[in-house]
Amino acid sequence: MAEQAAKAPQAVALEQDGQQLRYGEFEAQANRLAHHLRTLGVGPEVRVVLCVERSFDMVVGLVAILKAGGAFVPLDPSSPPDRLSLLLAEAEAPVLLTHADVRLSAPGVTVVRLDADAAQWASQPITPPESGVTLENANYVVFTSGSTGKPKPVINEHRGLAARVAFQRQHIPVHPGDRILFSAAIAFDGAIVDWMLSLCNGAACVLPSNAYDAVEGIAECLEHRAITFSFIPPAMLRALRCPAPALRHITLAGDSTPPSSSRSGPRVARSSTPTAPPSSASSPLRPGSIRRARSGSRSAGPSMACTSTCSTPPSGPSPRHARRDPPRRRRPRAWLFESPRDDRRALRAGSVREAAGRPHVLHRRPRALERGR
């Protein structure tokens, strides 16, 4: 992100409701807040809760926490107050970033209001602080839904996120002129893909207006904000009924999508969230390997039913975490090696390798593949 700000400080980094924040000012705001967080004791393995509605302050806060070396814990301010209080206590974070209209606090937690207290760090340096983080340090914590009982924290490390960003920069064609929709809820771990992919490639990250509900806000952006890239769950994709004249790439995750046939539309890729295991152990994306989605009309945009032929690999080794909600079934862990070529060799050989302190077994290839089918 700092590289993008140095190359094109006047390019648009964030946009919402007709307002824009350019890369140079975005970088300066994040660095000032990061220095302030350092004075509050934020550093490696220190958690910082962020409970802010979708806004420029939300993205600046996320980046500032990482720049300070901490791990952000995103909470959705629209969640019930009892759940917010429970998660704040479970997060064990000494600092809370929020807005003045969010009523959330806990004993021993320093509350920083990003809107009302901004003058406190206005004089801080605009250069990034020394964070001292390593690849093994935590970078964010998300909570499970708690459908099987108490919500459980899931911790991700810098190694996994760095690997995912590097992979996406290499295999997903994002350019500085692109406009990527930040549609996911902040408490969902997949939301990090939206703003990371855009800000690490010099593209514009477009935030839906808070004046609409989820579907209406996304539809308004796709139709009127010239969105070119979007990460949309298949269930949301089926609910959308709007034209998207500029959309050229959709990434789907979390559910299956029924195929249909007709004219071609945007390119489609399937993905997994940063903390989730892969839905399948498949080859990485290559140019020309993604089939075009099909729609009933040329201007149907994301209201089409889409199909894809490959999945992106997860971002490095599995994250370290507390107990998670039990999965329906166990899947083979793949993509543990230094390069996709090594992964493919491992899949053929059925190798075992230490990753994140635990041995992970890569299953042998299905017999159908060995017979050349």
Residue frames relative to the residue before (quaternion, step in Angstrom):
aa qw qx qy qz dx dy dz
M 1.0000 0.0000 0.0000 0.0000 0.00 0.00 0.00
A 0.6370 0.5205 -0.3272 0.4650 3.56 1.02 -0.78
E 0.6185 0.5391 -0.3414 0.4586 3.59 1.06 -0.72
Q 0.6609 0.5015 -0.3110 0.4637 3.57 0.93 -0.87
A 0.6531 0.5125 -0.3148 0.4601 3.59 1.00 -0.79
A 0.6603 0.4984 -0.3111 0.4678 3.59 1.05 -0.70
K 0.6831 0.4922 -0.2911 0.4543 3.59 1.01 -0.78
A 0.8155 0.0322 0.0338 0.5769 3.59 0.89 -0.91
P 0.0828 -0.8492 0.5192 0.0501 3.64 0.39 1.15
Q 0.6935 0.4699 -0.2817 0.4678 3.61 1.16 -0.48
A 0.4828 0.6531 -0.4493 0.3721 3.61 1.24 -0.01
V 0.5295 -0.6423 0.4560 0.3150 3.57 -1.16 0.65
A 0.2134 -0.7797 0.5799 0.1017 3.56 -0.77 1.08
L 0.8059 0.0573 0.0178 0.5890 3.60 0.85 -1.01
E 0.0007 0.7876 -0.6161 0.0102 3.56 -1.13 0.70
Q 0.1642 0.7640 -0.6101 0.1309 3.54 -1.02 0.90
D 0.8584 0.0080 -0.0294 0.5121 3.57 -0.95 0.93
G 0.7243 -0.4412 0.2449 0.4699 3.59 0.98 0.81
Q 0.6108 0.5264 -0.3569 0.4716 3.61 1.26 -0.11
Q 0.1468 -0.7992 0.5801 0.0557 3.58 -1.07 0.74
L 0.1259 -0.7446 0.6500 0.0849 3.53 -1.22 0.66
R 0.2829 -0.7991 0.5116 0.1405 3.56 -0.55 1.16
Y 0.7001 -0.5223 0.2964 0.3862 3.54 -1.22 0.60
G 0.6474 0.5326 -0.3383 0.4276 3.60 0.90 -0.82
E 0.7024 0.4403 -0.2643 0.4928 3.58 0.87 -0.94
F 0.6037 0.5563 -0.3542 0.4479 3.60 1.05 -0.71
E 0.6662 0.4970 -0.2952 0.4712 3.58 0.90 -0.93
A 0.6595 0.5074 -0.3140 0.4572 3.59 0.95 -0.85
Q 0.6595 0.5061 -0.3167 0.4567 3.61 0.90 -0.86
A 0.6649 0.5028 -0.3091 0.4577 3.57 0.92 -0.89
N 0.6641 0.5021 -0.3124 0.4574 3.61 0.96 -0.79
R 0.6357 0.5193 -0.3413 0.4580 3.61 0.96 -0.79
L 0.6799 0.4767 -0.2949 0.4728 3.57 0.88 -0.93
A 0.6167 0.5455 -0.3494 0.4473 3.61 1.03 -0.71
H 0.6428 0.5067 -0.3263 0.4729 3.60 0.96 -0.79
H 0.6402 0.5153 -0.3289 0.4653 3.60 0.99 -0.78
L 0.6483 0.5117 -0.3211 0.4635 3.58 0.97 -0.80
R 0.6080 0.5473 -0.3567 0.4511 3.58 1.05 -0.66
T 0.6508 0.5096 -0.3234 0.4607 3.60 1.02 -0.72
L 0.6670 0.4769 -0.2929 0.4919 3.58 1.25 -0.42
G 0.6352 -0.5719 0.3205 0.4083 3.57 1.26 0.16
V 0.4436 0.6870 -0.4686 0.3343 3.60 1.22 0.19
G 0.2214 0.7461 -0.5991 0.1883 3.54 -0.93 0.99
P 0.7962 -0.2698 0.1928 0.5061 3.60 -1.19 -0.33
E 0.8462 0.1202 -0.1515 0.4965 3.55 -1.03 1.00
V 0.5438 0.5585 -0.4304 0.4551 3.61 1.18 0.43
R 0.2898 -0.7831 0.5315 0.1428 3.57 -0.71 1.09
V 0.0962 -0.7662 0.6341 0.0402 3.55 -1.15 0.76
V 0.2922 -0.7572 0.5599 0.1664 3.57 -0.67 1.08
L 0.0998 -0.7699 0.6287 0.0447 3.57 -1.02 0.89
C 0.0667 0.7891 -0.6027 0.0981 3.57 -0.55 1.19
V 0.3033 0.7337 -0.5240 0.3085 3.54 0.15 1.38
E 0.4694 -0.6471 0.5056 0.3245 3.58 -1.02 0.68
R 0.6949 -0.4909 0.3224 0.4150 3.55 -1.24 0.47
S 0.2930 0.7316 -0.5483 0.2800 3.57 -0.54 1.24
F 0.6860 -0.4301 0.3653 0.4593 3.56 -1.32 0.00
D 0.6305 0.5517 -0.3353 0.4308 3.58 0.97 -0.85
M 0.6121 0.5616 -0.3562 0.4279 3.59 1.05 -0.70
V 0.7084 0.4425 -0.2706 0.4787 3.61 0.80 -0.98
V 0.6264 0.5235 -0.3392 0.4675 3.60 0.99 -0.79
G 0.6549 0.5171 -0.3126 0.4538 3.59 0.98 -0.82
L 0.6351 0.5327 -0.3302 0.4515 3.58 0.95 -0.83
V 0.6988 0.4606 -0.2735 0.4741 3.57 0.84 -0.99
A 0.6365 0.5389 -0.3350 0.4383 3.60 0.98 -0.78
I 0.6268 0.5286 -0.3424 0.4587 3.59 0.99 -0.75
L 0.6652 0.4874 -0.3039 0.4771 3.59 0.95 -0.85
K 0.6462 0.5193 -0.3224 0.4570 3.59 0.98 -0.79
A 0.6694 0.4829 -0.2961 0.4806 3.59 1.09 -0.67
G 0.5603 -0.6270 0.3722 0.3929 3.58 1.27 -0.21
G 0.5614 0.6337 -0.3804 0.3722 3.58 1.26 -0.09
A 0.4289 -0.6427 0.5621 0.2950 3.51 -1.41 -0.12
F 0.2857 -0.7799 0.5286 0.1754 3.59 -0.64 1.06
V 0.1902 -0.7412 0.6371 0.0927 3.51 -1.22 0.76
P 0.1442 -0.8367 0.5213 0.0858 3.65 -0.05 1.21
L 0.0539 -0.7754 0.6291 0.0081 3.55 -0.96 0.96
D 0.4056 -0.7080 0.5291 0.2331 3.55 -1.04 0.83
P 0.3833 -0.7560 0.4730 0.2405 3.64 -0.50 1.08
S 0.6204 0.5447 -0.3513 0.4416 3.62 1.21 -0.29
S 0.4784 0.6633 -0.4441 0.3659 3.61 1.26 -0.04
P 0.6348 -0.5246 0.3824 0.4189 3.62 -1.15 0.42
P 0.6009 -0.6019 0.3846 0.3588 3.61 -1.00 0.77
D 0.6345 0.5345 -0.3456 0.4384 3.61 0.97 -0.75
R 0.6606 0.4920 -0.3158 0.4710 3.58 0.97 -0.80
L 0.6379 0.5247 -0.3362 0.4526 3.59 0.95 -0.80
S 0.6608 0.5012 -0.3108 0.4644 3.59 0.92 -0.86
L 0.6439 0.5221 -0.3185 0.4598 3.58 1.01 -0.80
L 0.6957 0.4703 -0.2835 0.4632 3.58 0.86 -0.95
L 0.6134 0.5399 -0.3524 0.4561 3.59 1.05 -0.68
A 0.6645 0.4855 -0.3051 0.4793 3.57 0.99 -0.78
E 0.6768 0.4950 -0.2914 0.4606 3.59 0.98 -0.86
A 0.6126 0.5858 -0.3532 0.3960 3.60 1.08 -0.63
E 0.1849 -0.8101 0.5301 0.1692 3.59 1.16 -0.60
A 0.3547 0.7353 -0.4880 0.3089 3.57 0.97 0.94
P 0.3795 -0.7457 0.4965 0.2311 3.61 -0.86 0.87
V 0.7615 0.2880 -0.1567 0.5591 3.61 1.24 -0.35
L 0.1198 -0.7693 0.6260 0.0437 3.55 -1.12 0.84
L 0.1555 -0.7607 0.6251 0.0803 3.58 -0.85 1.03
T 0.1669 0.7902 -0.5662 0.1647 3.56 -0.71 1.06
H 0.4880 -0.6054 0.5186 0.3556 3.57 -1.32 -0.32
A 0.6708 -0.5320 0.3419 0.3875 3.54 -1.22 0.45
D 0.6999 0.4739 -0.2799 0.4553 3.61 1.09 -0.65
V 0.5884 0.5406 -0.3802 0.4658 3.61 1.24 0.05
R 0.2141 -0.7936 0.5617 0.0945 3.56 -0.56 1.18
L 0.3741 0.6967 -0.5228 0.3184 3.55 0.04 1.31
S 0.2250 0.7525 -0.5917 0.1815 3.56 -0.83 1.00
A 0.0718 -0.7739 0.6270 0.0529 3.52 -1.33 0.22
P 0.6048 -0.5656 0.4016 0.3912 3.61 -1.10 0.55
G 0.8210 0.2392 -0.1883 0.4830 3.57 -0.95 0.91
V 0.6206 0.5233 -0.3394 0.4752 3.60 1.28 0.04
T 0.3202 -0.7398 0.5623 0.1843 3.59 -0.81 1.02
V 0.2167 -0.7900 0.5653 0.0967 3.58 -0.64 1.14
V 0.0749 -0.7743 0.6283 0.0079 3.57 -0.82 1.09
R 0.1897 -0.7872 0.5801 0.0886 3.57 -0.57 1.17
L 0.3815 -0.7805 0.4533 0.1993 3.54 -0.39 1.28
D 0.6965 0.4398 -0.2827 0.4915 3.61 1.14 -0.47
A 0.7683 0.3884 -0.2108 0.4630 3.60 0.72 -1.02
D 0.7592 0.3870 -0.2089 0.4797 3.63 1.06 -0.61
A 0.3206 0.7975 -0.4762 0.1859 3.60 1.23 0.17
A 0.5959 0.5883 -0.3720 0.4005 3.62 1.08 -0.57
Q 0.5764 0.6214 -0.3784 0.3721 3.61 1.15 -0.49
W 0.7871 0.2579 -0.1521 0.5393 3.62 1.09 -0.59
A 0.3471 0.7647 -0.4840 0.2459 3.60 1.23 0.30
S 0.7216 0.4268 -0.2480 0.4854 3.60 1.10 -0.58
Q 0.4407 0.6966 -0.4631 0.3257 3.61 1.23 0.10
P 0.6240 -0.5554 0.3778 0.3993 3.65 -1.13 0.45
I 0.4095 -0.7041 0.5261 0.2446 3.56 -1.19 0.58
T 0.5426 0.5743 -0.4151 0.4511 3.58 1.26 0.21
P 0.5558 -0.6315 0.4100 0.3524 3.62 -1.01 0.66
P 0.4508 -0.6848 0.4961 0.2859 3.61 -1.03 0.70
E 0.5222 -0.5805 0.5062 0.3661 3.55 -1.32 0.24
S 0.2172 -0.8258 0.5112 0.0975 3.58 -0.43 1.22
G 0.2897 -0.7893 0.4969 0.2150 3.60 1.02 -0.70
V 0.4259 0.7141 -0.4679 0.2995 3.61 1.19 0.29
T 0.2189 -0.7316 0.6288 0.1465 3.53 -1.33 0.46
L 0.6989 -0.4647 0.3295 0.4324 3.57 -1.27 0.13
E 0.6785 0.5020 -0.2950 0.4478 3.59 1.14 -0.55
N 0.5466 0.6201 -0.4086 0.3871 3.62 1.19 -0.17
A 0.5462 -0.6086 0.4679 0.3351 3.54 -1.20 0.59
N 0.1735 -0.7878 0.5795 0.1162 3.56 -1.11 0.66
Y 0.8033 -0.0989 0.0002 0.5873 3.61 1.14 -0.32
V 0.2321 -0.7495 0.6098 0.1116 3.52 -1.31 0.49
V 0.0303 -0.7740 0.6322 0.0165 3.56 -0.92 0.92
F 0.3699 -0.7299 0.5371 0.2047 3.54 -1.23 0.53
T 0.4857 -0.6238 0.5224 0.3196 3.54 -1.16 0.65
S 0.6723 -0.5287 0.3410 0.3900 3.56 -1.26 0.35
G 0.3928 -0.7264 0.4812 0.2942 3.57 1.12 -0.58
S 0.3244 0.7784 -0.4867 0.2280 3.57 1.23 0.36
T 0.7224 0.3851 -0.2441 0.5198 3.61 1.16 -0.46
G 0.7900 -0.1667 0.1073 0.5802 3.58 1.24 0.22
K 0.8163 -0.1841 0.1720 0.5198 3.54 -0.86 -0.98
P 0.5135 -0.6293 0.4696 0.3462 3.65 -0.95 0.78
K 0.2057 -0.7929 0.5674 0.0840 3.55 -0.98 0.91
P 0.4270 -0.7028 0.4993 0.2727 3.61 -0.94 0.79
V 0.1343 -0.7534 0.6404 0.0659 3.54 -1.12 0.82
I 0.1803 -0.8199 0.5411 0.0492 3.57 -0.57 1.20
N 0.1302 -0.7739 0.6156 0.0723 3.57 -0.92 0.91
E 0.3470 -0.7513 0.5340 0.1729 3.55 -1.18 0.64
H 0.6590 -0.5153 0.3757 0.3987 3.54 -1.27 0.36
R 0.5854 0.5992 -0.3792 0.3929 3.60 1.04 -0.66
G 0.6919 0.4865 -0.2846 0.4512 3.56 0.85 -0.96
L 0.6813 0.4840 -0.2978 0.4615 3.57 0.89 -0.91
A 0.6387 0.5235 -0.3325 0.4555 3.59 0.98 -0.78
A 0.6518 0.5078 -0.3180 0.4649 3.58 0.99 -0.80
R 0.6614 0.5094 -0.3168 0.4501 3.58 0.95 -0.83
V 0.6596 0.5007 -0.3138 0.4646 3.58 0.91 -0.88
A 0.6462 0.5158 -0.3221 0.4611 3.59 0.97 -0.84
F 0.6506 0.5109 -0.3169 0.4640 3.59 0.96 -0.82
Q 0.6834 0.4882 -0.2975 0.4540 3.57 0.86 -0.94
R 0.6370 0.5238 -0.3405 0.4516 3.59 0.97 -0.74
Q 0.6907 0.4820 -0.2793 0.4611 3.57 1.08 -0.69
H 0.8174 0.3154 -0.1209 0.4666 3.58 0.89 -0.93
I 0.7030 0.3808 -0.2768 0.5331 3.63 1.16 -0.29
P 0.3460 -0.7926 0.4657 0.1876 3.60 -0.46 1.18
V 0.1387 0.7771 -0.5949 0.1516 3.58 0.13 1.31
H 0.1252 -0.8017 0.5840 0.0250 3.57 -0.89 1.02
P 0.6751 -0.5067 0.3372 0.4169 3.62 -1.17 0.39
G 0.6782 0.4966 -0.3069 0.4463 3.60 1.09 -0.52
D 0.5267 0.6473 -0.4129 0.3650 3.61 1.24 -0.12
R 0.2198 -0.7387 0.6252 0.1232 3.51 -1.35 0.47
I 0.1112 -0.8272 0.5508 -0.0024 3.56 -0.42 1.30
L 0.3784 -0.7475 0.5097 0.1954 3.54 -0.84 1.04
F 0.2261 -0.7438 0.6184 0.1155 3.57 -0.89 1.03
S 0.0699 0.8666 -0.4851 0.0941 3.57 0.29 1.28
A 0.6101 0.5909 -0.3625 0.3837 3.62 1.09 -0.54
A 0.5580 -0.5821 0.4731 0.3549 3.55 -1.24 0.54
I 0.5940 -0.6240 0.3758 0.3415 3.57 -0.98 0.84
A 0.6771 0.5030 -0.3052 0.4419 3.62 1.04 -0.69
F 0.5859 0.5532 -0.3723 0.4606 3.62 1.26 -0.12
D 0.4711 -0.7139 0.4289 0.2906 3.58 -0.72 1.03
G 0.5990 0.5752 -0.3671 0.4190 3.60 1.14 -0.46
A 0.5179 0.6552 -0.4163 0.3594 3.60 1.23 -0.32
I 0.5840 0.6017 -0.3780 0.3924 3.59 1.10 -0.60
V 0.5881 0.5822 -0.3731 0.4195 3.59 1.14 -0.57
D 0.6243 0.5753 -0.3505 0.3955 3.60 0.94 -0.84
W 0.7886 0.3317 -0.1922 0.4808 3.57 0.61 -1.09
M 0.5938 0.5560 -0.3793 0.4408 3.61 1.10 -0.48
L 0.6765 0.5044 -0.3044 0.4419 3.58 0.85 -0.96
S 0.6890 0.4708 -0.2921 0.4672 3.58 0.95 -0.78
L 0.7437 0.4345 -0.2479 0.4436 3.61 0.69 -1.05
C 0.6613 0.4869 -0.3195 0.4727 3.61 1.13 -0.45
N 0.7272 0.3813 -0.2360 0.5197 3.59 1.26 -0.15
G 0.5551 -0.6436 0.3825 0.3623 3.60 1.23 0.18
A 0.4785 0.6566 -0.4488 0.3722 3.60 1.23 0.33
A 0.5399 -0.6021 0.4757 0.3460 3.56 -1.33 0.15
C 0.2414 -0.7455 0.6073 0.1307 3.56 -0.96 0.95
V 0.1399 -0.8183 0.5568 0.0294 3.58 -0.45 1.26
L 0.1945 -0.7904 0.5755 0.0789 3.56 -0.74 1.12
P 0.4563 -0.6740 0.4978 0.2995 3.64 -0.83 0.89
S 0.5629 -0.6027 0.4491 0.3437 3.55 -1.18 0.59
N 0.4509 -0.6845 0.5071 0.2662 3.56 -1.09 0.73
A 0.5258 0.6380 -0.4083 0.3870 3.57 1.28 -0.04
Y 0.7097 0.3965 -0.2453 0.5282 3.61 1.24 -0.31
D 0.5086 -0.5729 0.5118 0.3888 3.53 -1.30 0.16
A 0.7746 -0.4002 0.2135 0.4408 3.57 -1.29 0.16
V 0.7155 0.4484 -0.2706 0.4624 3.59 0.73 -1.03
E 0.6749 0.4946 -0.3035 0.4557 3.59 0.87 -0.91
G 0.6519 0.5238 -0.3243 0.4421 3.59 0.98 -0.79
I 0.6632 0.4853 -0.3041 0.4818 3.57 0.97 -0.82
A 0.6496 0.5198 -0.3193 0.4537 3.58 0.94 -0.85
E 0.6390 0.5263 -0.3313 0.4527 3.59 0.97 -0.81
C 0.6680 0.4940 -0.3038 0.4663 3.59 0.96 -0.85
L 0.6680 0.5095 -0.3130 0.4430 3.59 0.86 -0.90
E 0.7185 0.4553 -0.2525 0.4612 3.57 1.01 -0.81
H 0.8344 0.2579 -0.0874 0.4791 3.60 0.87 -0.92
R 0.7158 0.4698 -0.2546 0.4496 3.66 1.15 -0.36
A 0.4607 -0.7240 0.4236 0.2902 3.61 1.22 0.38
I 0.1569 0.8016 -0.5544 0.1595 3.58 0.91 0.95
T 0.1899 -0.7960 0.5670 0.0946 3.58 -0.87 0.97
F 0.7708 0.1914 -0.1089 0.5979 3.62 1.15 -0.62
S 0.0789 0.7970 -0.5965 0.0528 3.56 -1.04 0.73
F 0.2225 -0.7218 0.6408 0.1373 3.54 -1.18 0.76
I 0.0786 0.8214 -0.5492 0.1326 3.57 -0.36 1.26
P 0.4269 -0.6664 0.5354 0.2949 3.63 -0.89 0.83
P 0.5964 -0.5956 0.3878 0.3729 3.63 -0.99 0.70
A 0.6195 0.5397 -0.3583 0.4434 3.61 1.03 -0.69
M 0.6533 0.4877 -0.3022 0.4940 3.58 1.02 -0.79
L 0.6193 0.5592 -0.3402 0.4337 3.56 1.02 -0.79
R 0.6783 0.4840 -0.2927 0.4690 3.57 0.97 -0.84
A 0.6631 0.5130 -0.3104 0.4482 3.61 1.14 -0.57
L 0.6144 0.5704 -0.3531 0.4152 3.59 1.14 -0.54
R 0.0101 0.7663 -0.6419 0.0250 3.54 -1.04 0.86
C 0.4670 0.6559 -0.4565 0.3786 3.55 0.27 1.25
P 0.4976 -0.6178 0.4973 0.3513 3.60 -1.16 0.43
A 0.0830 -0.7682 0.6332 0.0458 3.56 -1.18 0.61
P 0.1552 -0.8691 0.4589 0.0999 3.58 0.45 1.21
A 0.7509 0.3993 -0.2279 0.4740 3.62 1.03 -0.67
L 0.5060 0.6875 -0.4138 0.3163 3.61 1.21 -0.34
R 0.0078 -0.8199 0.5718 -0.0258 3.57 -0.81 1.03
H 0.7906 0.1723 -0.1124 0.5767 3.64 1.19 -0.13
I 0.0319 -0.7687 0.6388 -0.0009 3.57 -0.97 0.96
T 0.1431 -0.7520 0.6358 0.0985 3.56 -1.02 0.83
L 0.1740 -0.7932 0.5804 0.0602 3.55 -0.78 1.10
A 0.0784 0.7859 -0.6106 0.0580 3.57 -1.14 0.61
G 0.7736 0.4308 -0.2727 0.3763 3.51 -1.27 0.48
D 0.8068 0.0707 -0.0129 0.5865 3.60 1.15 -0.33
S 0.5221 -0.6117 0.4851 0.3434 3.55 -1.27 0.32
T 0.2266 -0.7668 0.5894 0.1152 3.54 -1.22 0.56
P 0.3809 -0.7386 0.4974 0.2488 3.62 -0.61 1.02
P 0.4296 -0.7041 0.4973 0.2689 3.59 -0.96 0.81
S 0.0361 -0.7474 0.6603 0.0639 3.53 -1.30 0.38
S 0.2985 -0.7668 0.5436 0.1654 3.55 -1.18 0.25
S 0.3826 0.6588 -0.5988 0.2472 3.49 -1.16 0.84
R 0.8125 -0.2260 0.1668 0.5108 3.56 -1.03 -0.76
S 0.5635 -0.6273 0.4257 0.3283 3.54 -1.20 0.48
G 0.1502 -0.7780 0.6059 0.0718 3.52 -1.26 0.54
P 0.8068 -0.2271 0.1589 0.5218 3.63 -1.04 -0.65
R 0.5574 -0.5626 0.4822 0.3746 3.53 -1.31 0.33
V 0.1679 -0.7976 0.5777 0.0432 3.54 -1.02 0.87
A 0.0118 -0.7663 0.6423 0.0076 3.56 -1.08 0.82
R 0.3351 -0.7035 0.5819 0.2327 3.55 -1.19 0.60
S 0.0859 -0.8072 0.5840 0.0015 3.54 -1.05 0.75
S 0.2831 -0.6980 0.6166 0.2292 3.53 -1.39 0.20
T 0.5507 -0.6070 0.4467 0.3589 3.56 -1.17 0.51
P 0.6751 -0.5296 0.3125 0.4075 3.62 -1.12 0.47
T 0.7650 0.3526 -0.2106 0.4960 3.63 1.01 -0.66
A 0.6084 0.5694 -0.3551 0.4236 3.60 1.24 -0.01
P 0.5023 -0.6198 0.4876 0.3546 3.61 -1.13 0.50
P 0.6045 -0.5770 0.3891 0.3877 3.60 -1.13 0.47
S 0.4985 -0.6484 0.4826 0.3133 3.55 -1.11 0.65
S 0.7812 -0.0377 0.0001 0.6231 3.58 1.23 -0.34
A 0.4145 -0.6782 0.5401 0.2767 3.55 -1.18 0.52
S 0.1512 0.8177 -0.5303 0.1650 3.55 0.01 1.26
S 0.6470 -0.5101 0.3893 0.4119 3.53 -1.30 0.16
P 0.5581 -0.5992 0.4402 0.3683 3.60 -1.14 0.52
L 0.6349 -0.5311 0.3950 0.3985 3.53 -1.28 0.42
R 0.0584 -0.7628 0.6429 0.0380 3.53 -1.11 0.73
P 0.6360 -0.5227 0.3761 0.4253 3.60 -1.13 0.47
G 0.8245 0.2152 -0.1812 0.4910 3.53 -0.87 1.01
S 0.5766 0.6215 -0.3768 0.3731 3.59 1.24 -0.07
I 0.6452 0.4932 -0.3225 0.4862 3.61 1.25 -0.20
R 0.3409 -0.7381 0.5438 0.2082 3.55 -0.67 1.05
R 0.5126 -0.6334 0.4772 0.3292 3.51 -1.15 0.54
A 0.4932 -0.6446 0.4998 0.3023 3.51 -1.13 0.75
R 0.3402 -0.7358 0.5545 0.1882 3.53 -1.25 0.48
S 0.0323 -0.7933 0.6079 0.0102 3.58 -1.07 0.68
G 0.6015 -0.5933 0.4082 0.3458 3.52 -1.28 0.34
S 0.7980 0.0986 -0.0610 0.5914 3.59 1.15 -0.41
R 0.6541 -0.5553 0.3498 0.3761 3.55 -1.19 0.53
S 0.7740 0.3439 -0.1802 0.5003 3.60 1.00 -0.72
A 0.3622 0.7732 -0.4724 0.2188 3.59 1.24 0.20
G 0.2454 -0.8038 0.5136 0.1729 3.60 1.15 -0.52
P 0.8370 -0.2455 0.1453 0.4669 3.57 -1.06 -0.69
S 0.5005 0.6383 -0.4551 0.3674 3.62 1.17 0.14
M 0.5035 0.6594 -0.4158 0.3726 3.57 1.31 -0.03
A 0.4313 -0.6143 0.5693 0.3355 3.51 -1.36 0.11
C 0.1692 -0.8306 0.5290 0.0415 3.57 -0.68 1.08
T 0.1241 -0.7669 0.6243 0.0825 3.53 -1.23 0.51
S 0.1091 -0.7952 0.5939 0.0549 3.56 -1.12 0.54
T 0.3894 -0.7493 0.5015 0.1881 3.54 -1.26 0.42
C 0.8019 0.1850 -0.1047 0.5584 3.62 1.16 -0.12
S 0.3069 -0.7341 0.5807 0.1721 3.52 -1.33 0.34
T 0.4521 -0.6442 0.5273 0.3202 3.55 -1.15 0.55
P 0.4880 -0.6553 0.4721 0.3310 3.62 -1.03 0.63
P 0.5671 -0.5670 0.4474 0.3960 3.58 -1.16 0.34
S 0.5891 -0.6243 0.4058 0.3138 3.51 -1.27 0.46
G 0.8278 -0.2095 0.1021 0.5103 3.58 0.18 1.24
P 0.8008 -0.2803 0.1932 0.4927 3.58 -1.19 -0.39
S 0.6246 -0.5453 0.4011 0.3895 3.52 -1.19 0.53
P 0.5136 -0.6551 0.4462 0.3287 3.61 -1.00 0.74
R 0.4486 -0.6274 0.5390 0.3385 3.53 -1.19 0.42
H 0.0811 0.8144 -0.5627 0.1163 3.55 -0.84 0.89
A 0.5349 -0.5588 0.5083 0.3784 3.48 -1.36 0.17
R 0.7384 -0.3757 0.2708 0.4903 3.55 -1.24 -0.08
R 0.2076 -0.7689 0.5943 0.1121 3.53 -0.94 0.93
D 0.6614 -0.4424 0.3885 0.4646 3.53 -1.27 0.14
P 0.5106 -0.6780 0.4119 0.3317 3.63 -0.73 0.95
P 0.4185 -0.7082 0.5012 0.2684 3.60 -0.86 0.90
R 0.6086 -0.5642 0.4115 0.3767 3.53 -1.21 0.45
R 0.7851 -0.0806 0.0569 0.6115 3.55 1.07 -0.70
R 0.4789 -0.6581 0.4949 0.3043 3.53 -1.19 0.49
R 0.1754 -0.7774 0.5979 0.0858 3.52 -1.01 0.87
P 0.5697 -0.5831 0.4308 0.3871 3.61 -1.12 0.48
R 0.3519 -0.7131 0.5654 0.2190 3.55 -1.07 0.80
A 0.0003 0.8047 -0.5927 0.0346 3.55 -0.79 1.01
W 0.7345 0.4288 -0.3030 0.4300 3.55 -1.35 -0.16
L 0.3745 0.7405 -0.4824 0.2804 3.58 0.87 0.95
F 0.6529 0.5619 -0.3011 0.4091 3.55 1.22 -0.21
E 0.7383 -0.4754 0.2786 0.3890 3.50 -1.35 0.12
S 0.8044 0.0753 -0.0199 0.5890 3.61 1.07 -0.56
P 0.6444 -0.5159 0.3796 0.4177 3.61 -1.19 0.39
R 0.6098 0.5517 -0.3673 0.4346 3.62 1.04 -0.66
D 0.6559 0.4961 -0.3136 0.4747 3.60 0.96 -0.85
D 0.6188 0.5454 -0.3455 0.4475 3.57 1.06 -0.72
R 0.6680 0.4948 -0.3128 0.4594 3.56 0.92 -0.87
R 0.6189 0.5227 -0.3485 0.4714 3.60 1.05 -0.70
A 0.6592 0.5154 -0.3117 0.4502 3.56 0.94 -0.87
L 0.6375 0.5264 -0.3287 0.4566 3.55 1.00 -0.79
R 0.6637 0.4854 -0.3112 0.4764 3.58 1.05 -0.70
A 0.7549 0.4204 -0.2194 0.4531 3.57 0.95 -0.88
G 0.3613 -0.7394 0.4941 0.2802 3.58 1.17 -0.37
S 0.1957 0.8370 -0.4892 0.1474 3.57 1.00 0.87
V 0.2701 -0.7058 0.6241 0.1985 3.52 -1.41 0.20
R 0.0641 0.8044 -0.5869 0.0658 3.57 -0.89 0.90
E 0.4860 -0.6435 0.5058 0.3065 3.54 -1.16 0.66
A 0.1032 0.7673 -0.6274 0.0832 3.58 -0.94 0.92
A 0.8406 0.0042 -0.0545 0.5388 3.55 -0.87 1.03
G 0.7196 -0.4765 0.2559 0.4354 3.58 1.01 0.79
R 0.7187 0.3728 -0.2377 0.5367 3.61 1.25 0.05
P 0.4440 -0.6622 0.5118 0.3199 3.63 -1.04 0.60
H 0.1236 -0.7749 0.6173 0.0562 3.56 -0.93 0.89
V 0.2548 -0.7767 0.5608 0.1318 3.59 -0.78 0.98
L 0.2198 -0.7544 0.6057 0.1250 3.54 -0.85 0.99
H 0.4020 -0.7397 0.4865 0.2335 3.56 -0.63 1.11
R 0.5490 -0.5994 0.4623 0.3544 3.51 -1.19 0.56
R 0.6113 -0.5523 0.4096 0.3918 3.52 -1.21 0.47
P 0.5673 -0.5779 0.4465 0.3806 3.59 -1.10 0.58
R 0.6103 -0.5823 0.3929 0.3662 3.55 -1.13 0.68
A 0.5902 0.5823 -0.3730 0.4164 3.58 1.08 -0.67
L 0.6585 0.4895 -0.3185 0.4746 3.60 1.01 -0.74
E 0.6614 0.5080 -0.3219 0.4481 3.60 0.98 -0.77
R 0.6569 0.4735 -0.3188 0.4926 3.57 1.19 -0.44
G 0.5873 -0.6270 0.3543 0.3693 3.57 1.26 0.10
R 0.4393 0.6947 -0.4695 0.3224 3.57 1.20 0.22
